[in-house]
């Protein structure tokens, strides 16, 4: 039996070596970034960035651009010029141009879900401009790390500060397929000396329909219950000296708790949102902050500012027909009969929103 | 009786659990999302309840006949000729489920890991450890099946890690599906509970039979609870619409989770899926081979075993593609429910024809 066992092991090792599915690392180029925009003749223009490991120069990336009707077709075309076989298994970011995002992106993303070898946690990012230009220019920034690393750090840092939403491929799909819930993605732009995080691209279904800035993103995430460690700046709450360049105040390490209730009044959705913020005051002026009355007054005034900003965001999302907070999802869950009888994008525009905001300043630093 | 086949009642429970959970969980959330949306957990609960009743009746049948399997019971109940005919039909049933389970497993390995490797080569890889364990008997096979506890633990840890991303609204409104759809959905859900009927074939090997009922019911309830947890987590995370389009939601659960310092958590979990999936095939492979040996006592066991392995490999290649393999699952459901029905029928018949029933 032992001879047969040895024979079996030898045979199995032969198969385990995976002669059919082997990928030789030295012959493979791992695509880290994929840019997608409109090309000529109604085709997709795709730019793929992968580290050129065996290049004549050190730390060199290669960007290959091709056009085609399908991403697989473009990948195949890429392989006709690339020094290595391009593999998408380590893809970090998928960058869509704003222009293509307004037409819808879910069909383009389909290949990334259908093929299980593709990573499902790549960031979905919208570029205000051309992803091709952004990737090419990013290679020339001398003071920045390599493009994939730079954009990844930019995204992670801003996601951690709640200035950008954390949207992976799966997050996009979950929100797209859920009735009464719309996707959001980070929005970035190429600038002269770097890439700038602009805020959030708002979607209705899979089409980009609007945008908000980084501060508004923090408030939107607060309403979605996803705000973490944000820093928010406020307008002046007292009359500043007329010639003062410094105005307003800043809170940091802000955490929030969100409670959303929906009800129907006269067959019209009424949404009650309650937000509680807690944070530390880090920049202001000397103002006897240890006096409870003064602190309460500041908290009240800042709450008013937050409320105004949040209401502006909700009104904007109602106007563009995007529901990133998922109010429709709540309505569907609570009033299924009502949900069946309406078109949510119309009902959302008509919904009444009541907002309550409470702010607690937990600390005010080392001076009063 | 060969000691290498003798197992305790607790090990019987592990055997049942591994045979049920292996292939049962892969497509279940997706199938239920298509049938009844987010109310699928009600179908699982109902199917769990029905399968427990089947299990209790089956165990009552086996207890009435002391140390005998369904093969001997059939001869007592239906006479030599008809009883043996039923035995051959049951053997064909085991063969079909074994081959279907084998092919199903092969297709998933191909889809998620080895997409270019020929199915026959993957099949050979899969069958080697199973054949090795089967050759040495039920005891080592069940000991190996204990690995399921580690795998289930890691899957539950994964479910716990994604808990904060679950939207409870995705599971609401509760009970919105009509009763007809819910009733219809119980039938495909029972696919995930098929495996419990194997007890009827290996019951004589259980040493402490008085505890057998307790442990198989515990196994069946554990499978029910596990299915419900996975359904709630996958539905709460992905939403029923996205779930409907997925082939293997449990695989996607690991693909969704981002862990610090680890780029692809799913690659780690693939190591766990494979022994889990093999559980069903392993249980049917052993039961089929063992049953064949009992119905057709061959002199040269080694030759017979070699032919059996080769036939299993070849028969598993009959379905032409993934679609035909999925269609096998529909037949498996019908056959499984028929097998459950047959065992219940035998139980009631045993009160009419009391030949072979143990005294007292």
Interface residues (C-beta under 8 A of the other chain):
Chain A: X5 X8 X11 X12 X15 X16 X18 X20 X21 X89 X90 X116 X117 X119 X120 X121 X168 X170 X173 X174 X177 X178 X179 X326 X329 X330 X332 X333 X334 X336
Chain B: X111 X112 X113 X114 X115 X116 X117 X118 X121 X124 X125 X128 X132 X167 X168 X169 X170 X172 X173 X176 X237 X238 X239 X241 X242 X245 X251 X252 X255 X256 X258 X263 X264 X266
